[in-house]
Amino acid sequence: MLKEKTSYKEDLPVNVIVADIENYPIHFHEDIEVVFVLDGNIALKNGYYQYTLKKGDIYIINDNETHSFQSTGEPNMVMMLQLDMQYFSEYYEGLRNSFFITDMEDDSDESLEVLRTILARIMMEIIQKGYGYEQKVIESTHNLIASLLSDFRYFVMEDGKFVNGAKNRGDKILAARLNRITDYMHENYMRKLTLSEIAEKEHLSIYYLSHVIKEATGLSFQELLSFIRVEESEKLLLGTNKKIGAIAEESGFSAVRYYIKHFQTWFGLTPSEYRKAYSGKTISHDSKAEYERSNPESIEAALRRIVKGPYSDYSGKQKTRSTIIDVNLPEVLTNPSITGEFFMNEFSDKEATKQIARPFTLLQGLKERVIASGFNYVVTTSGKAGDISSMSILIYNVDENLKNEIVSKTTKDKILDLVKQHDEDTEFLVRMTGLFGDYRISRYTLTRDNIISAYEDSLRHKSATDKRQAIVNNWSTLPHINFSRVTVADTLNLVNTLSGISAELILIDKE
């Protein structure tokens, strides 16, 4: 079967594969795929067209287009980004049947550079997987689609070339009409379809409709219909064992000879020759895609060579460290585990560190007893020994060296400079053993940006800030709040990546 089903992760309506492709047999899918060559080159077959894509090229595989990739014999790195049409079509009317083309010969096209930049941002967000990265990926993908619709939606063919139909309002109105017409033809090509039927549907005269189609596509209505039928027949030709006559009839041709004639016009081969040439080169149980996924380091390096801007937003960051916090609740509830003095005890009453101490101040307000702690974390509970109905966990992305630097800074402006200087990431895994049942998880994350904004706001002259800016300043200091519910059988794992000087307060309550 030629159709390939794309699997999307929960809460992320995009799927990205970056790989060195040896062979990706002929297939199609219902979603749009954006191909971005990061290194080397790759041979692409899309229907009857064949291209060699080079580094920096972007190619759009429209929904339901049959295509394949083949190595040219040299190493390559190709980013394949698939968009969940079921998700994004709800936001963009007509997206599913829109037709997109990028002009790979025009290296000066600024809109192509915009696409490269957006694709690079999406890729870097996925690699870094920072806090809330899914939302950033979705937002960037919306920007990608907006760019495609604005600058790369085509609808006409003149002398065998496609022409952009979004240059002015008149063209856009015509594009919308032609999209409706071709959509209708794609939906009904397998039956007898007449020009008068479509003219009546569009409330146009037959003469005017015939003129519009000819001017826009360079083809007569009947030629365009035959082209659509031939294009759709490729799926049956390569994806089934049906006889040529049956395919011709199923594709809407009244006679096999007409089918052979029109197929040869577009593909340069007869249907039988084409099937023989590409037999065994389609996606199936026996013929699978052959590629080797690229590692994050090589992807980052390739992106830096192609797109400077987005890479610089991420490349300065250190590789993510990891910290595991193990809390065996049955033990620590009866015998508290104090493995280190929590560093924030030194700073809670100091004016200069007030903004950093906000989560710690909240925890202090709960007046709970400490059952476990280390240098950069503390676990508390309001329950007595044996009561594990509620716990609080506070984590800071601060190590010994950074703590000493904070000690040396005595004013807000010096603390602000320090916070700006540090952006190292740490992935925290909190493992709580001894929990059973349903729990509500409430998470309060104070990010590095929140802290920077809070210090800047406290140092800013209030008289110089208008009311609108004051609202924005206040918003930028607000932490990220998240609520969820989980069912636990013995062990609860909580994961978060904190960047720079930042903190997370987690409340766990049994329901």
Buried (B, 14 or more C-beta within 10 A) or exposed (E): EBEBEBEBEEEBBBBBBBBBBBBBBBBBBBBBBBBBBBBBBBBBBBBBEEBEBBBBBBBBBBBBBBBBBBBEEEEBBBBBBBBBBEBBBEEBEBBBBBBBBBBBEEEEBEBBBBBBBBBBBBBBBBBBBBBEBBEBBBEBBBBBBBBBBEBBBBBBBEEEEBBBBBEEEEBBEBBBBBBBBBBBBBEBBBEEBEBEEBBEEBEBEBEEBBEBBBEBBBBEBBBBBBBBBBBBBBBBBBBEEEEBEEBBBBBBBEEBEBBBBBBBEBBEBBBEBBBEEBEEBBBBEEBEBBBEEBEBEBBBBBBBEBBEEBBEEBEEBEEBEEBEBEBBBEBBBEEBBEEEEBBBEEBBEBEBBBBBBBBBEBBBEEEBEBBBBBBBBBBBBEBEEEEBBBBBBBBBBBBEEBBEBBEEBEEBEBBBEBBBEBBBBBBBEBBBBBBEEEBBBBBBBBBBBBBBBBBBBBEEEEEEBEEEEEEEBEEBBEBEEBEEEBEBEEBBEBEBBBBBBBBBBBBBEBE
